[in-house]
Amino acid sequence: MRIGELAERAGTSTRALRYYESRGLLPARRAGNGYRTYDEDDLRLIQQIRTLQDFGFDLEETRPFVECLRAGHPAGDSCPASLDVYRGKLAELDELIGRLGSIRAEVGEQLAQAEAAAQAVEPPESLCELTVHQLHEGEDA
């Protein structure tokens, strides 16, 4: 198949495919007429790359999975290097979840303090610079 058909079947652009090719993730094969040619194995490579990118993997992190498929394995994640990338990504996600949990707790504490202070001293609403209504209008802009 040619590059346009591969792009369509993989749900990506020809530009992305050329980029993958330039990064060595997609083989650069040419027909006698100079057109790039691809097969079903190339489609599997692109699908693997796109799935991993949807999960938050950067392009370079997809390389072990692509190499695993190219080596003839039935799945890109059946090689030790791919498993190492999964482990690294899980550790990264766990760290991010931990940081977000801490930030959420701090924001919750700030909210509780602000609500308590607001109940203790009821200023007239006209003194507040922003009302909830104005705040939501700003989100629409």
Secondary structure, DSSP 8 states (H G I E B T S, - for coil): --HHHHHHHHTS-HHHHHHHHHTTSS---B-TTS-B---HHHHHHHHHHHHHHHTT--GGGGHHHHHHHHTT-SSTTSSHHHHHHHHHHHHHHHHHHHHHHHHHHHHHHHHHHHHHHHHHS---GGG-S--HHHHHHHHH-
